[in-house]
Amino acid sequence: MKNGIRLIVLSITYGYHCLKVKNMKALPSLTPKSTPGFQVQRLRIFGLLSRQELADLAGVPLEHVDLFEQDLPLPLDSKRKMLKTLWARKIEK
């Protein structure tokens, strides 16, 4: 390989990759499970809530739930309301 540089594709599905250079450690990469949106989606599903139900309980638009689960920008207040609702439901169970 030219100049000792190797490209290692970690996950083609999610498009994440890691570049490894000779005599250096691999650069950290993101996994889908480490994103805040994935964690919110996991809590919502384990709480047996639909996206619409979470939006209604938290008092936010359905679009904000979708944006949060896709890790796209949205108002911080909406994030706080959704997380508060999900954690409250988690504690109840």
Buried (B, 14 or more C-beta within 10 A) or exposed (E): EEEEEEEEEBEEEEEEEBEEEEEEEEEEBEEEEEBEBBBBBEBBEEBEBEBEBBBBBBEBEEEBBBBBBEBEEBEEEBBEBBBEBBEEBEEEE
